[in-house]
Amino acid sequence: MTTSTHTGGGMDVKGVMGSITFDGEWITITKKEVGQQQRQFRIRAADVTGTRLKPATRLFHGYLQFVLPGSAPATEEKGLMAGGRPPHSDPHSLSIRHSTNDAAAKLVAAVEQARG
């Protein structure tokens, strides 16, 4: 699944072990780690100070990340398995597959527009 539009103009991006939804005002990042309870993180688009999108390739996952006031962007982990992505524990980012690059770019553009 890449992106879908709901009533109210919402967007969904299915990532690796999680998803991001955006309803025009709130970004909800849902993550599920193996053996852990599902966790949700909500961010108001107006509070976002920056966005980062590293498109995935056919060999490596990319990521979407939201930067908030007073916090530095999570650093990219190095190594073959991490593929230059922030750690899964970072609540403001989500790894994405190659097939969701377009949907992720549209979601980032929508968040940027909502930020004003």
C-alpha positions as CSV (number, residue, x, y, z in Angstrom):
1,M,0.0,0.0,0.0
2,T,1.3,3.4,-0.8
3,T,-1.0,6.3,-0.1
4,S,-4.7,6.7,0.3
5,T,-6.9,9.7,0.8
6,H,-9.7,9.7,3.4
7,T,-12.4,12.1,4.1
8,G,-10.9,15.3,5.3
9,G,-7.9,14.9,3.1
10,G,-6.0,12.5,5.3
11,M,-2.9,10.6,4.0
12,D,-1.4,7.3,5.0
13,V,2.1,6.0,4.3
14,K,2.8,2.4,5.2
15,G,6.4,2.0,6.3
16,V,8.7,-0.8,7.7
17,M,7.1,-2.1,10.9
18,G,4.8,1.0,11.1
19,S,2.9,3.7,9.4
20,I,2.4,7.5,9.3
21,T,-1.0,9.2,8.9
22,F,-1.6,12.9,8.4
23,D,-5.0,14.4,8.7
24,G,-4.0,18.0,7.7
25,E,-3.2,19.0,11.3
26,W,-1.8,16.0,13.2
27,I,0.9,13.5,12.2
28,T,0.5,10.1,13.8
29,I,3.4,7.8,13.7
30,T,2.6,4.2,14.7
31,K,5.4,1.7,15.3
32,K,5.4,-2.0,16.1
33,E,8.6,-3.7,17.2
34,V,8.9,-7.5,17.3
35,G,7.7,-8.6,20.7
36,Q,6.6,-5.1,21.8
37,Q,3.3,-3.3,22.1
38,Q,2.3,-1.0,19.2
39,R,3.3,2.6,20.0
40,Q,1.8,5.8,18.7
41,F,3.4,9.2,18.6
42,R,1.4,12.3,17.7
43,I,2.9,15.5,16.4
44,R,1.1,18.7,15.4
45,A,2.2,19.8,12.0
46,A,2.5,23.4,13.2
47,D,5.1,22.3,15.7
48,V,7.4,20.7,13.1
49,T,10.5,22.8,12.4
50,G,11.8,20.5,9.6
51,T,11.3,17.4,7.6
52,R,13.8,14.9,6.2
53,L,13.1,12.4,3.5
54,K,15.7,9.9,2.3
55,P,14.1,8.0,-0.6
56,A,14.6,4.2,-0.4
57,T,16.4,2.4,-3.2
58,R,15.7,-1.2,-4.4
59,L,18.5,-2.4,-2.0
60,F,18.1,-0.1,1.1
61,H,15.1,1.3,3.0
62,G,14.8,5.1,3.2
63,Y,13.2,7.1,5.9
64,L,10.9,10.0,6.7
65,Q,11.7,12.1,9.8
66,F,10.1,15.1,11.5
67,V,12.2,17.6,13.5
68,L,10.7,19.4,16.5
69,P,11.8,22.5,18.3
70,G,14.7,21.9,20.8
71,S,15.6,18.5,19.3
72,A,18.2,17.6,16.8
73,P,17.4,15.1,14.0
74,A,18.2,11.6,15.0
75,T,21.5,10.5,13.5
76,E,21.7,7.9,10.8
77,E,23.0,4.6,11.9
78,K,25.9,3.2,9.9
79,G,26.3,-0.4,8.7
80,L,24.8,-2.8,6.2
81,M,21.6,-3.6,8.2
82,A,20.9,0.0,9.2
83,G,21.4,1.3,5.7
84,G,21.9,4.9,6.9
85,R,18.6,5.3,8.7
86,P,17.7,6.7,12.2
87,P,17.3,4.0,14.8
88,H,13.9,2.3,15.0
89,S,13.6,3.7,18.6
90,D,13.4,7.3,17.2
91,P,9.8,8.3,17.7
92,H,9.8,11.0,15.0
93,S,11.0,8.9,12.1
94,L,9.9,5.8,10.1
95,S,11.8,3.6,7.6
96,I,10.1,3.3,4.2
97,R,10.3,0.9,1.3
98,H,11.1,1.8,-2.3
99,S,7.5,1.3,-3.3
100,T,6.4,4.1,-0.9
101,N,8.8,6.8,-2.0
102,D,6.1,8.7,-3.9
103,A,3.5,8.5,-1.1
104,A,6.2,9.6,1.4
105,A,7.1,12.6,-0.8
106,K,3.4,13.6,-1.0
107,L,3.0,13.4,2.8
108,V,6.1,15.5,3.4
109,A,4.8,18.1,0.9
110,A,1.4,18.2,2.7
111,V,3.1,18.6,6.1
112,E,5.4,21.4,4.8
113,Q,2.3,23.1,3.4
114,A,0.4,22.8,6.7
115,R,3.4,24.2,8.6
116,G,2.9,27.4,6.6
